[in-house]
Amino acid sequence: MSSPIFPSPVEENALESQPDVLLHEESTDPQIAGRSLTQIAWTRLRRDKTAMVAMGFIIFIVLVAVFAPLVTKAIGISPDNPSRKEQVAVISDETGGMPINWTQSCSQGLRGFAPSCSGISLAHPFGVEPGTGRDIMAMLIFGSRISLTIAGVSTFLVVAIGLVLGTMGGYLGGWVDGTLGRVMDLLLSFPTLLMLLALTPVFVSRLALVGLTGNAARIVYMITFFAIFSWPYLARIVRGQVISLREREFVESAVAMGSGSRRIIFKELIPNLWAPILVYASLLLPSFIAAEAALSYLGVGVVPPAVTWGKMLGDSVNYFTVIPTYLFIPGTLLFLVVLAFNLFGDAVRDALDPRAGRV
């Protein structure tokens, strides 16, 4: 009879005869398969149908913007450069620069929704711009490049500056935290919109000293302004997170091992802040898209022949009573893009929330 602790020779031989099977069954058991935080978050996000639709729409818009010349050339709606006057035949001087099939009834309120009033046709699915004859779809496609570039670069700079300075202030404390705190209070106290409007001609002219003129100077000015006056919001969030993280065991272990402040900040603290940073960035980018549109509407953005969604909205106001579609088409697209980014940002926040239910 075998001992309850040591198996008999027969039992031992039986166990040794099937070691591979036992190991295989243990390694493939789904009950003990571990998942990283990234895998858990992606599983939650993938099960959110609204998030998947929003992400697909965002990817589509970005790809169309990146390959704008190829897209417009493939569908044959305009030349590669939409600033060129396209097919003068689609507008008529006899109707004041309106589409050639413009009639007197088109100026009567809601009749402007009729395709014949806005120049909508197979060659121009969204119609043409009054006065220039430029294809509105081509303007939307090329305008998205400037709008998304300004929003994307601004978001990147805000995240980079706010993340580094917020982490430094929260970890180092003392006079560093005090100085950064006063700088953030100072920047947050400025009336940003009024300053941006007032300083546009001054800074745009100064950028000419470094070789930037025209629309390039205006784009750089807006990106710089967004970055300078937006990073304090993120820095405050990061600082609060770092104050709680600096007392954790992994930070104390790094200090005990003799790691310097730079290594602790960039190797220990910042990698543990990616979840709130990702959420904040996904919500910050659509706000910059809307801000750029508002500034272009107010005349601070790019100047013709360049075009952005906000610039189109500003120009369309002059023709709203006769061609309402010129206002509603870019306005609807801007609304959908901002809504998609906001929905995706909310979904990312929920997926990364540690208090959410396990999947």
FENWO-V750289 format. One record per residue. N is the residue number from 1. RES is the residue in three letters. PHI is phi in degrees with one decimal (* if undefined). BURIAL is + if it has 9 or more other ideal C-beta (glycine too) atoms within 8 Angstrom, else -. Layout:
n: (N:N)
res: (RES:RES)
phi: (PHI:PHI)
burial: (BURIAL:BURIAL)
//
This chain:
n: (1:2:3:4:5:6:7:8:9:10:11:12:13:14:15:16:17:18:19:20:21:22:23:24:25:26:27:28:29:30:31:32:33:34:35:36:37:38:39:40:41:42:43:44:45:46:47:48:49:50:51:52:53:54:55:56:57:58:59:60:61:62:63:64:65:66:67:68:69:70:71:72:73:74:75:76:77:78:79:80:81:82:83:84:85:86:87:88:89:90:91:92:93:94:95:96:97:98:99:100:101:102:103:104:105:106:107:108:109:110:111:112:113:114:115:116:117:118:119:120:121:122:123:124:125:126:127:128:129:130:131:132:133:134:135:136:137:138:139:140:141:142:143:144:145:146:147:148:149:150:151:152:153:154:155:156:157:158:159:160:161:162:163:164:165:166:167:168:169:170:171:172:173:174:175:176:177:178:179:180:181:182:183:184:185:186:187:188:189:190:191:192:193:194:195:196:197:198:199:200:201:202:203:204:205:206:207:208:209:210:211:212:213:214:215:216:217:218:219:220:221:222:223:224:225:226:227:228:229:230:231:232:233:234:235:236:237:238:239:240:241:242:243:244:245:246:247:248:249:250:251:252:253:254:255:256:257:258:259:260:261:262:263:264:265:266:267:268:269:270:271:272:273:274:275:276:277:278:279:280:281:282:283:284:285:286:287:288:289:290:291:292:293:294:295:296:297:298:299:300:301:302:303:304:305:306:307:308:309:310:311:312:313:314:315:316:317:318:319:320:321:322:323:324:325:326:327:328:329:330:331:332:333:334:335:336:337:338:339:340:341:342:343:344:345:346:347:348:349:350:351:352:353:354:355:356:357:358:359)
res: (MET:SER:SER:PRO:ILE:PHE:PRO:SER:PRO:VAL:GLU:GLU:ASN:ALA:LEU:GLU:SER:GLN:PRO:ASP:VAL:LEU:LEU:HIS:GLU:GLU:SER:THR:ASP:PRO:GLN:ILE:ALA:GLY:ARG:SER:LEU:THR:GLN:ILE:ALA:TRP:THR:ARG:LEU:ARG:ARG:ASP:LYS:THR:ALA:MET:VAL:ALA:MET:GLY:PHE:ILE:ILE:PHE:ILE:VAL:LEU:VAL:ALA:VAL:PHE:ALA:PRO:LEU:VAL:THR:LYS:ALA:ILE:GLY:ILE:SER:PRO:ASP:ASN:PRO:SER:ARG:LYS:GLU:GLN:VAL:ALA:VAL:ILE:SER:ASP:GLU:THR:GLY:GLY:MET:PRO:ILE:ASN:TRP:THR:GLN:SER:CYS:SER:GLN:GLY:LEU:ARG:GLY:PHE:ALA:PRO:SER:CYS:SER:GLY:ILE:SER:LEU:ALA:HIS:PRO:PHE:GLY:VAL:GLU:PRO:GLY:THR:GLY:ARG:ASP:ILE:MET:ALA:MET:LEU:ILE:PHE:GLY:SER:ARG:ILE:SER:LEU:THR:ILE:ALA:GLY:VAL:SER:THR:PHE:LEU:VAL:VAL:ALA:ILE:GLY:LEU:VAL:LEU:GLY:THR:MET:GLY:GLY:TYR:LEU:GLY:GLY:TRP:VAL:ASP:GLY:THR:LEU:GLY:ARG:VAL:MET:ASP:LEU:LEU:LEU:SER:PHE:PRO:THR:LEU:LEU:MET:LEU:LEU:ALA:LEU:THR:PRO:VAL:PHE:VAL:SER:ARG:LEU:ALA:LEU:VAL:GLY:LEU:THR:GLY:ASN:ALA:ALA:ARG:ILE:VAL:TYR:MET:ILE:THR:PHE:PHE:ALA:ILE:PHE:SER:TRP:PRO:TYR:LEU:ALA:ARG:ILE:VAL:ARG:GLY:GLN:VAL:ILE:SER:LEU:ARG:GLU:ARG:GLU:PHE:VAL:GLU:SER:ALA:VAL:ALA:MET:GLY:SER:GLY:SER:ARG:ARG:ILE:ILE:PHE:LYS:GLU:LEU:ILE:PRO:ASN:LEU:TRP:ALA:PRO:ILE:LEU:VAL:TYR:ALA:SER:LEU:LEU:LEU:PRO:SER:PHE:ILE:ALA:ALA:GLU:ALA:ALA:LEU:SER:TYR:LEU:GLY:VAL:GLY:VAL:VAL:PRO:PRO:ALA:VAL:THR:TRP:GLY:LYS:MET:LEU:GLY:ASP:SER:VAL:ASN:TYR:PHE:THR:VAL:ILE:PRO:THR:TYR:LEU:PHE:ILE:PRO:GLY:THR:LEU:LEU:PHE:LEU:VAL:VAL:LEU:ALA:PHE:ASN:LEU:PHE:GLY:ASP:ALA:VAL:ARG:ASP:ALA:LEU:ASP:PRO:ARG:ALA:GLY:ARG:VAL)
phi: (*:-80.3:-74.4:-65.8:-99.8:-102.7:-73.4:-71.8:-56.5:-67.8:-66.1:-65.3:-65.2:-66.4:-70.1:-72.9:-77.6:-132.2:-71.5:-65.7:-65.0:-64.2:-65.2:-64.7:-65.8:-69.3:-74.7:-102.8:-69.4:-65.9:-69.2:-113.9:-72.3:-85.7:-131.5:-78.5:-61.7:-64.6:-66.0:-64.8:-64.1:-66.5:-63.8:-62.6:-66.4:-67.0:-80.0:-89.2:-63.7:-62.3:-64.4:-66.2:-65.3:-62.6:-64.3:-62.3:-66.3:-64.3:-61.9:-62.4:-63.8:-64.5:-64.8:-63.2:-66.4:-64.9:-104.6:-55.2:-60.1:-69.6:-65.8:-65.9:-71.1:-67.7:-92.6:63.8:-98.6:-167.8:-66.3:-60.9:-108.1:-70.6:-73.3:-73.5:-72.4:-95.1:45.2:-56.2:-65.7:-79.1:-123.2:-135.4:-68.8:-68.2:-105.1:74.9:83.1:-85.5:-55.2:-64.3:-93.8:-66.3:-126.2:-63.4:-68.4:-68.9:-88.7:-101.7:61.0:-70.3:-63.3:-65.2:-74.1:-65.7:-56.3:-66.8:-88.2:-106.0:78.9:-70.0:-158.2:-62.8:-75.2:-134.6:-58.6:-105.5:91.9:-125.9:-79.1:-61.5:91.0:-116.2:77.8:-70.4:-70.2:-68.5:-63.2:-64.5:-64.6:-65.5:-66.6:-73.0:-66.9:-65.8:-64.8:-70.8:-62.2:-71.4:-65.1:-61.0:-67.3:-67.6:-66.2:-62.3:-62.3:-61.1:-66.2:-62.7:-64.7:-64.3:-68.9:-64.2:-67.8:-68.4:-68.9:-64.6:-67.4:-61.7:-63.8:-71.0:-86.4:-74.5:63.7:59.4:-69.1:-65.0:-64.2:-64.9:-65.8:-64.0:-63.5:-69.0:-64.3:-64.0:-61.2:-65.5:-67.5:-73.2:-86.6:-76.2:-76.9:-60.8:-63.8:-65.4:-65.9:-62.9:-66.3:-75.1:-91.3:-57.1:-63.0:-68.4:-72.3:-63.7:-69.4:-70.4:-67.1:-65.3:-67.8:-105.4:92.0:-103.9:-134.1:62.4:-67.5:-60.8:-65.7:-66.9:-65.5:-63.0:-63.8:-64.9:-62.3:-62.8:-65.1:-59.3:-67.2:-65.8:-98.1:-113.9:-65.8:-59.7:-62.4:-69.7:-60.6:-66.7:-64.8:-63.7:-58.2:-63.1:-67.7:-67.9:-59.3:-79.6:-78.6:-69.1:-96.4:-75.7:-64.4:-67.6:-73.4:-63.0:-66.2:-64.5:-66.3:-64.4:-81.6:89.2:-69.4:-79.6:-62.8:-62.3:-65.7:-64.1:-67.3:-89.1:-105.6:-110.5:-83.8:-59.1:-60.0:-91.4:-111.2:-66.4:-63.8:-65.4:-66.8:-62.5:-64.5:-63.1:-65.7:-67.3:-92.7:-78.1:-59.9:-63.5:-66.9:-71.4:-61.7:-66.8:-65.1:-63.4:-64.0:-65.1:-68.3:-64.3:-63.9:-83.0:93.5:-90.4:-75.6:-68.5:-112.8:-57.7:-85.3:-65.7:-143.5:-132.1:-62.6:-64.9:-63.4:-63.7:-62.9:-64.8:-71.5:-72.5:-61.4:-67.0:-118.2:-62.1:-71.5:-112.2:-133.5:-61.9:-62.7:-63.6:-89.3:-72.7:-66.9:-66.7:-65.3:-66.2:-63.6:-61.4:-60.9:-67.0:-66.1:-63.4:-63.1:-62.8:-64.5:-67.1:-64.8:-67.4:-63.1:-63.9:-66.8:-63.5:-61.1:-67.0:-68.4:-92.5:-73.9:-67.6:-85.5:-69.9:-67.1:-68.4:-109.1)
burial: (-:-:-:-:-:-:-:-:-:-:+:+:-:-:+:-:-:-:-:-:-:+:-:-:-:-:-:-:-:-:-:-:-:-:-:-:-:-:-:+:+:+:+:+:+:-:-:+:-:-:+:+:-:+:+:-:+:+:-:-:+:+:-:+:+:-:-:+:-:-:+:+:-:-:-:-:+:+:-:-:-:+:-:-:-:+:-:-:-:+:+:+:-:-:+:-:+:+:+:+:-:+:-:-:-:+:-:-:-:-:+:+:-:-:-:+:+:+:+:+:-:-:-:+:-:+:+:+:+:+:-:+:+:+:+:+:+:+:+:+:+:+:+:+:+:+:+:+:+:+:+:+:+:+:+:-:+:+:+:-:+:+:+:+:+:+:+:+:+:+:+:+:-:-:-:+:+:-:-:+:+:-:+:+:-:-:+:-:-:-:-:-:-:-:+:+:+:-:-:+:-:-:+:+:-:-:+:+:-:-:-:-:-:-:-:-:+:+:+:+:+:+:+:+:+:+:+:-:+:+:+:+:+:+:+:+:+:+:+:+:+:+:-:-:+:+:-:-:-:-:+:+:-:+:+:-:-:-:+:-:-:-:+:+:+:-:+:+:+:+:-:-:+:-:+:+:+:+:+:+:+:+:+:+:+:+:-:+:+:+:+:+:+:+:+:+:+:+:-:+:+:+:-:-:-:+:+:+:+:+:+:+:+:+:+:+:-:-:+:+:-:+:+:+:+:+:+:-:+:+:+:-:+:+:-:+:+:+:+:+:+:+:+:+:+:+:+:+:+:+:+:+:-:-:-:-:-:-:-)
//
